[in-house]
């Protein structure tokens, strides 16, 4: 069964090309990926990403449960602060990557990937020996990502929350587009700046319409998942299911910066040992020197044609007008400037290791 979001019909009416994605009927593009990509990089665009999952964890021991299942140190959070982390599994891989919002000292709001809602819920529940009250509000919550350098200006008339001064990875709750208790977060998956806005499904249409009315002077446009992928890839952001999954090492994936060994968490001992030994492969960014588009699971080769890794994400970058990608390679080939080859249709096509973000 493919699920619809609250606004699936509206997207179809707007002429979006709809595709099944993570179990949901989602808009992949409207006017075209390149046009939508450039809209977000230079102006402002709106993604309906209501397929994402949202959980509320509440109680005296909510922080203890989060500390157990999260790689990051949630004691560093304060009210109105957001933290990026991942959920380690017991075998050295990643259950999911997610966001933790501290509402207050006993209430946390977690945002997880759409394809992992049930898996994450079951995983966190398994470790909930702390009596924490858990609520899955995914099916009643809509999420709009308003992204781009003009986002604050375009949205400011809709709320008393001062948007422009909001620091990255903070949030506030308030009235937005006449709707009370809306969570407005200075986060996003594009590297273009902007906000993510969480509303109840019953208010989704009202808020969406208000955003487009307020943003009309800024040439605001709806944006699909196609441009979301090219935008995140230009920043080198990981996509769960492509660049990280149950079988990839978070340390090999470059997630050491959100792995805090100052506390106990699931599989911490093994990850610590892996860190001390050093990883055998690393997730790298690369730019194509010769023409060709790298695709997920293409082999990465050395100059002699030996397989040294695989592509996890790749695309033609609309901003750079050249192909870019992410992939795992043997550690010896992970240094910036190292020449690699991507196996594209029986050809070895030249590339070079480049540290993301690809677009500054």
Secondary structure, 3 states (H helix, E strand, C coil): CCEECCCHHHHHHCCCEEEEECCEEEEEECCCHHHHHHHHHHCCEEEECCCCEEEEEECCCHHHHHHHHCCCCHHHCCCCEEEEEEEECCCCCEEEEEEEEEEECCEEEEEECHHHHHHHHHHHHHHCCCCCEEEECHHHEEEEEEECCCHHHHHHHHECCCCCCCCCCEEEEEEECCEEEEEEECCCCCCCCEEEEEEEHHHHHHHHHHHHHHHHHHCCEEECHHHHHHHHHHHCCCCECCCECCCCCCCCCCCHHHCCCCCCCCCHHHHHHHHHHCCCEEEEEEEECCCCCCCCCCEEECCCCCEEEEEEEEEEECCCCEEEEEEEEEHHHCCCCCEEEEEECCEEEEEEECCCCCCC
